[in-house]
Amino acid sequence: LCEHFLLLDEGVPMATSRMIEFDTDTVKFQRIAVLKSKRSLGYGKAMLLFMEKAAKSHGYKYVVLDAQTNSRVFYEKSGYEAESENIFYDANIPHVRMRKTL
């Protein structure tokens, strides 16, 4: 499974993401991005909720994602928890692995 998502507002792209199978009962959300000028307007939350609904519709029970550390609080507010406090770098940006039960 690999699905790509694009959130439009009046035909203008505001956010994008992808979802891939991680294992038999888990999907991984990746590359969640909101247009910089549109952040803090609810587009990220809308994208996350839509992706969670899509994951459930495919029968997945869990979501994992690698959050940039500066976005960690955003995901925590949506029910995600860090799997550990280990920080790793992707493209020289610090990340933490997070998980949520759907």
N, C-alpha and C positions, 0 to 999 in steps of 0.2 A: 504494500500500500504506500502510495505517495500522492498526496493531494496538495495543491497550491491554492491559496486564498488571496483575494483582492477585494478590499473594502472601498467602495465608491461612494462619493457624496455628490449628487447631481452630475454623475458621469466623470467626476474627477477622482483619481486614485488618492486615497488618504492613508491606507495601511496595506501591508502584505505579509504573508507568512507561508510556512509549509508544515505539513504533518507527515511523518513517516512511521512505519511500523518499527518498534524497538524490540519487542518480543511478542509472544502470542497474546498477551493480555495488556500490553503497554504500547502507547504511541509516544513519539518524541515530537515536540513542537520546536521548530527551528526558524531562524531568520525573521522573527517577529519585528516588524519595523513600521513606525508611523512617521509620516512626513514631519520634519522637524518643526515647521511653523504651525502644525496642528496638534502637537503633543499637549497633554493635560486637558483635552476636550472630550475624552471618553472613547476615542476611536480604538485605542489599545484594549480597553476593557471590552468593548463590543467585539473586537476580533477574537479575543481570548474566549469569551462566552460562546461565540459561534463555533470556534474550533472544538471546544469541549463538547458541545452538542453533537457535532459531526463525529467525534471520537466515540461517544456513547452510541450513536446510531450504528456504528460499525461493530459494536460489542466490546470495545475496550474498557478496562476497569481502572487503568492508571495512566497518568501523563508524567513524563519527565521532560525537563528542559534545562538548558544551560544558560542561566541568566547572567548578564553583565552585573557586576556587583553594585553598580549605581542604580540598577533597576530592581534590585532584590526586594525592596519594600513594596513596590508595585505588585509583584507576584505574591508576596506574603498576604497582602490585603485581599487577594483572590483565592486564598486558601492553600497556597503552595508552601512547602516546607523544605529547607535545605537538607539534603541527605547527609551532609557533614559540613564541617567548617573549612574543609580543604578548598583553597582557591587555586584555580589553574588558569593558564593564559591561552586565549585563542586570538590570533591576529594581534598579539601584544596587548590585549584587553583582559583584565581580570574577570573571571567568571566563577560561578558556583552552581553545582548541579542541584536542581530542585525537583520535587515530586508532589503529585496530588492524586488522591483517590477520587474517582468520578462518582 
